[in-house]
Amino acid sequence: EAGVTQFPSHSVIEKGQTVTLRCDPISGHDNLYWYRRVMGKEIKFLLHFVKESKQDESGMPNNRFLAERTGGTYSTLKVQPAELEDSGVYFCASSQDIVGGRTDTQYFGPGTRLTVL
Amino acid sequence: GDSVTQMEGPVTLSEEAFLTINCTYTATGYPSLFWYVQYPGEGLQLLLKATKADDKGSNKGFEATYRKETTSFHLEKGSVQVSDSAVYFCALRRNTGNQFYFGTGTSLTVIP
């Protein structure tokens, strides 16, 4: 079974440019999450999709970040315009549902390392 | 708010040494606790978990016990190998909602 995949693995852009990150979850996983690790600090939650709907987007830093999951399969995270402080590693994770609305273990992708110059 | 604090690295050990990586948490209620590991060039992998107080999670020789009285979930291994070199993340998930809260990660290097 294929794991969570992310593209690209690395991205280097200049301040003010736009970047789009992609995440393909494990097939059949309705839950998809985005996280970010900045400058060796803790990994922070950004948002949670259930199928195509945003369940929780409380961690999104500002309106320069836009996440979509059309059709409930893969997801994209767009940063527009990118700022220096957006540099970091962006992780995607997916999980199945279990009884009572709680989700199973989250399976993580390898991450996309974003550098904004 | 909910948070996880883990010991800062980097940690360098000789092969077969004993490993402890400390992790403490702050949370309301009764969270589930996890250790994830990230090997070079790979994504985070679940190493072990515990869902209630006094539970012990174990995998690949690693162990951690959920201690509610000390709000801790320290990771231990009796004899580390070179292949254990990785970054280790402690995390919690509240008993409501599905968001994870991670620590800053501890880099471990095991030398032959």
Interface residues (C-beta under 8 A of the other chain):
Chain A: G3 V4 Q6 N31 Y33 Y35 R37 G40 K41 E42 I43 K44 F45 H48 Q55 D56 S58 G59 F91 A93 S95 R102 T103 T105 Q106 Y107 F108 G109 P110 G111
Chain B: V4 Y36 G41 E42 G43 L44 Q45 L46 K49 F89 A91 G97 N98 Q99 F100 Y101 F102 G103 T104 G105
